[in-house]
Amino acid sequence: MSNSIPELSFEAIEKGDSISISILKAALEEHGFFSITNHGVSEELLTKCYSLAKDFFNLPRDVKDKYHEKSLKGARGYTPLGIETAVGETIPDQKEFWHHGPNVNDSFDSRIPKNISVSQIADFNNQFDLLFHQLNLLGLKVLSSIALILG
């Protein structure tokens, strides 16, 4: 087993040929995960979202805290430093994060929270809506390929 993270081309995986599926299977069996290249997610959108995320995390703490909804337990919006603690640990994680999900409508289970809208940064929610949609579609396609392995 190699210590490097397996890197697979999604274009090859999506074809579903036996060689690509064998490589995917080996990555999952030996590592449990892999990195995807040639995924089709817009580089422009990725770059824009990284920039918007940087803008958000550079906001003053009191502004970011307005986007932390404790009742959602990190399921949407901002989670500040020191809120989460890894299983089996006593010291809180020193990370902050933003959680963005699908655009929730009446077809969703009522327990799924809606996204929290950021008003300080123009186009923040729109860009992350697009990114979520593209990543979700990619995830569904990857799961379809994994289903081939599972039969």
NORSUL-V592980 format. One record per residue. N is the residue number from 1. RES is the residue in three letters. SS is DSSP state (@ for helix, = for strand, . for the rest). OMEGA is omega in whole degrees, -180 to 180 (999 if undefined). Layout:
n = [N N]
res = [RES RES]
ss = [SS SS]
omega = [OMEGA OMEGA]
This chain:
n = [1 2 3 4 5 6 7 8 9 10 11 12 13 14 15 16 17 18 19 20 21 22 23 24 25 26 27 28 29 30 31 32 33 34 35 36 37 38 39 40 41 42 43 44 45 46 47 48 49 50 51 52 53 54 55 56 57 58 59 60 61 62 63 64 65 66 67 68 69 70 71 72 73 74 75 76 77 78 79 80 81 82 83 84 85 86 87 88 89 90 91 92 93 94 95 96 97 98 99 100 101 102 103 104 105 106 107 108 109 110 111 112 113 114 115 116 117 118 119 120 121 122 123 124 125 126 127 128 129 130 131 132 133 134 135 136 137 138 139 140 141 142 143 144 145 146 147 148 149 150 151]
res = [MET SER ASN SER ILE PRO GLU LEU SER PHE GLU ALA ILE GLU LYS GLY ASP SER ILE SER ILE SER ILE LEU LYS ALA ALA LEU GLU GLU HIS GLY PHE PHE SER ILE THR ASN HIS GLY VAL SER GLU GLU LEU LEU THR LYS CYS TYR SER LEU ALA LYS ASP PHE PHE ASN LEU PRO ARG ASP VAL LYS ASP LYS TYR HIS GLU LYS SER LEU LYS GLY ALA ARG GLY TYR THR PRO LEU GLY ILE GLU THR ALA VAL GLY GLU THR ILE PRO ASP GLN LYS GLU PHE TRP HIS HIS GLY PRO ASN VAL ASN ASP SER PHE ASP SER ARG ILE PRO LYS ASN ILE SER VAL SER GLN ILE ALA ASP PHE ASN ASN GLN PHE ASP LEU LEU PHE HIS GLN LEU ASN LEU LEU GLY LEU LYS VAL LEU SER SER ILE ALA LEU ILE LEU GLY]
ss = [. . . . . . = = = @ @ @ @ @ @ . . @ @ @ @ @ @ @ @ @ @ @ @ @ . . . . = = = . . . . . @ @ @ @ @ @ @ @ @ @ @ @ @ @ @ . . . @ @ @ @ @ . . . . @ @ @ . . . . = = = . . . . . . . . . . . . . . . . . = = = . . . . . . . . . . . . . . . . . . . . . . . . @ @ @ @ @ @ @ @ @ @ @ @ @ @ @ @ @ @ @ @ @ @ @ @ @ @ @ .]
omega = [178 177 -179 179 178 179 -177 176 180 177 179 180 -176 178 177 180 -172 -180 -180 -180 176 178 178 -180 180 179 -179 -179 -175 -175 -177 179 179 176 -178 172 179 -173 179 176 -176 176 179 179 178 180 179 -179 175 179 179 178 178 177 -179 -176 174 176 176 -177 -178 177 179 -179 178 -179 177 178 -175 -176 -180 177 177 -178 176 175 -172 171 -177 175 172 -178 -177 174 -179 179 179 -180 178 -179 -180 177 178 178 171 -180 177 179 -179 -178 -179 171 -175 175 -176 180 -179 172 -176 179 -180 -177 175 176 176 -175 178 -177 -176 -174 -178 174 -179 -176 -180 -179 179 172 179 -180 179 -178 -180 180 178 177 177 180 178 179 178 178 176 178 178 178 176 179 -177 -180 999]
